Amino acid sequence: MNVYVLQMSSGEELGLSRVLVAGRHDELLRQWRQYRGEMERAKTPSKLETVGPIDVEDQGRNRATVTAQVRPIWWSGQTSLSGTAHPSRFETRRDAGGWQVWAADLPTWCGVHVRADACR
């Protein structure tokens, strides 16, 4: 989950594949690219950060739901603007390679993190 948010923040796909469940890789990568595209339609933030505790709910059988409050931050010289944190929820699965993202439920970028009219 942390790598997913970090890669979303940077806009860099390198390293993302290793945290996506193989059987859903293409679908999850497509979703990631669409969300990143929404960010780029507005003024892309300087970074995304998780704030507060990360909630991990064990679902049993090597599954967990992970919820983190994520907010954007924009920097312009000495000035910064922090957006409101909204929950991002991830369904994760554990296999021999560790924990991976099986599904991502992210708040709409345009209309939640930024005004809908900011996305043109």
SVG drawing of the C-alpha trace seen along z (x, -y; Angstrom):
<svg xmlns="http://www.w3.org/2000/svg" viewBox="-17 -31 28 50">
<polyline fill="none" stroke="black" stroke-width="0.4" points="0.0,0.0 2.8,-2.4 4.6,-1.7 1.3,-2.2 0.7,-5.6 4.4,-6.6 4.4,-5.7 1.1,-7.5 2.7,-10.6 5.7,-10.4 3.9,-9.4 6.5,-6.7 5.4,-3.2 8.8,-1.6 8.5,0.7 4.7,0.6 4.3,4.0 5.9,5.9 3.1,4.7 0.2,5.6 -1.3,9.1 -0.2,10.9 -3.6,12.1 -5.0,8.6 -1.9,6.7 -3.1,5.3 -6.5,4.1 -4.8,2.5 -2.2,0.8 -4.9,-0.5 -6.8,-1.9 -3.5,-3.4 -2.9,-5.1 -6.4,-6.5 -6.2,-7.9 -2.8,-9.4 -4.3,-10.9 -7.1,-12.6 -4.3,-14.1 -2.5,-15.4 -5.7,-17.0 -5.7,-19.3 -2.6,-20.8 -0.7,-17.7 0.3,-17.8 4.0,-17.9 3.3,-14.8 0.7,-12.6 1.1,-11.6 -0.6,-9.3 -1.6,-10.9 -2.6,-9.3 -2.6,-5.7 -3.0,-3.1 -5.9,-0.7 -5.3,2.9 -8.2,5.3 -7.3,9.0 -9.7,10.8 -8.1,14.2 -6.7,16.6 -3.8,14.2 -6.1,11.3 -6.4,7.9 -8.1,4.6 -5.8,1.6 -7.2,-1.9 -5.1,-5.0 -6.0,-8.7 -4.2,-10.2 -3.9,-13.9 -2.2,-15.9 0.4,-18.7 1.3,-21.4 4.5,-23.4 5.2,-26.7 8.5,-28.1 8.3,-28.7 4.5,-28.2 2.7,-24.9 -1.0,-24.0 -2.2,-20.7 -5.4,-19.2 -7.9,-17.4 -7.1,-13.8 -9.6,-11.2 -9.6,-7.4 -8.0,-5.2 -8.9,-1.5 -6.8,1.4 -7.7,5.1 -4.4,7.0 -3.3,10.6 -0.2,12.3 1.8,14.9 5.4,16.1 6.5,12.7 4.7,10.8 1.7,8.5 0.3,7.2 -2.6,5.0 -5.6,7.0 -7.9,4.0 -7.7,0.2 -10.7,-1.9 -9.6,-5.5 -11.6,-8.7 -12.4,-10.5 -9.6,-12.9 -11.8,-15.5 -14.5,-16.6 -13.1,-15.2 -9.3,-16.0 -9.7,-19.0 -12.7,-20.9 -14.4,-19.2 -13.9,-22.3 -10.1,-22.2 -10.0,-19.1 -10.2,-20.3"/>
</svg>
